[in-house]
């Protein structure tokens, strides 16, 4: 029996407001990993609760230090503290953004490699760096520079788990019925 891998994907309020949910679903369902199409096995439209959002974007220093999938190894303690301080405010703003309108969380299943393939089709987190043909590359209208200038988080349309461990935790948070 072929091993399966699950990923967590969420259309964020900015993507929902722009009517991109159906296109994102279409792209996910049209994607194959090793000749097998991805399947959305659970989804729901909802308003994110403060409890779910606090688990998804925690305020603990370890998360804040590596937010944005950066590698702080080799940084001085002062640089690490500056990053934690800067990201704390961003995470508070992200909590507000995710709760600003409906979201559409999904569990997407496929063969091993599904999480990485979804990250590939979603595109780089900074929409201006995302390749054409990716969700963020085709529909992104924000940038790190604009977000930094305005002291806010970058609006990325969609969230996709960064690795299988993160996917497992996010699925358990947003879909507790799939825990375990």
N, C-alpha and C positions, 0 to 999 in steps of 0.2 A: 504494500500500500504506500502510495506517495505521500511524503510528509507535506503538510500544509503550513503556511505562514499567514498570520493576520496582521493587518496594519490598521491604524486609526487615522481617519481623514475627516476633517471638519470644514465645511464652508462657513466662513466667518461672517459676521453681520455686514461687512462691506461688500462681500461677494453676494450675499443674499439681497441686499438693497439694489445691487446692479443686475439682478436677475440671472446670475451665472450658475445657479445650482444645477439646472438641467444639463448645461454644457459640461460641467465638471463631472457629473454622473456619466454622461455619454462617453467622455474621454476615459474615465476609469474602466467602464465596462467594455470598451473597445481595445483595451490594453491586454497584451499577452506576455506571459513569462514562460519560457521554454515551451511554447506552443499551446499553453493553457490560458484561456481568458480569465481575467480577474472577475470575481463575483462580489457584489455587495450583499452581505448576509444579514445586516441589520442597519437600520437608519431611522431617524426621527427628526422632525422639526420641533424645536423647543427654545425656550428662553433659558439660558445658562444661569444656574443658581450661584450665589456667592460661594457656597461650600465646594461645588464642583470646580469653579474657576480657581479658587485658592489652592486646590490640589493640582490642577493643571499647570498653573503658573505660580509655584510656591515662592515664598519670600525668604527661604533659607539661604544663607550665604553660599553654600556649595553650588546651588542652582544658579544664583545670581552671578557667580564668578564665571561660569562657563556658558551663560546665556548667549544664544546665537551660535552655538557649537564652536566656540573658540577654545584655544588651548593656552591657558595661562602659565604653563610650566616655563620656568626661567624668569618669571616676573618677580619684581621685588614685592615685599609685603605692602609697601605704600601703593604700588600700582594695583595690587589685588584689592586693597581697601577702596581705592578710587573707583574701580570697576563695580564693586559690590554696591557702593553708594549710588553711582550713576544708574545702575540697573534696577535698584529698589524703586526709584521713581517711575521708571519705565514699566515695571511689572504692575504697579498700582494703576497706571494708565491703561495697561493691557486688560486688567480686570474690568475696568470701566468700558473699554471698547468691546470686549466679548459679551458684556451684558447690555450693550446698547441696542440690541435688536435680536431677532431670531437667529439661531445657528442651525446647521444641519450636520450633525455628527453621523459618521458611518463606520462600520467595520467592513473592511475589504479583505477578502481571502483569496489565496492563490498558492502556487508552489513556493518552495524556499526561494528567496530573492524578491518576493513581492514588496517588502518594505523599501528596498533599494530602488526597485523599478518605479514605484509610486513617487519617491523623492525625485527621480529623474524626470518624470512627466509633469510634476508640479513646478519644477524649476527652482533656481536659486532664491534664497529668502529675500535678497535685495532685488525687487522687480526689474530695475534698470540693468541688472547683470544677468537676468534670466534669458535663456536662449529663445529665439522665435520658435514657435511650435510647442512650447511648454505653456502651462496654464498661466503662470505669472508673466512669462515673456509675451504672451498674446494679450493678456488683459490687465496686467499690472500698470498702475498709474501713480505709483509712489516710489520713494527712494530713501535710502539711509540719510542722504544729505538733507532732503526736505524734512524728514522726521527729526533729525538732529537740530536743524535750524529752528524747528517749532517745539523742541523739547518733548517729543512724543514717540510712541512706537511706530514702526513702519507698518502700513496697512498692506497685508499680503494676500488677501482674498480667501486663502485656504491654508489650513494647517495639515501637515502630514508627519507622522511619527518619524523620528530620526534613525531608529534602530529597533530590532525586535523586542528588546527589553522595555524600551520606552512605549512601544505599541501595546504591550501587555498591560502596563500600568495605566495607560490612557484608556484602554478599552474597559478595564475594571472600574475606572473612575466614571466614565460617561455611560457605560452599559453594565451596571453591577450584576445583572442577570447572566452575564458571560464570564464572571469572575471564576478563576480557578483553572 
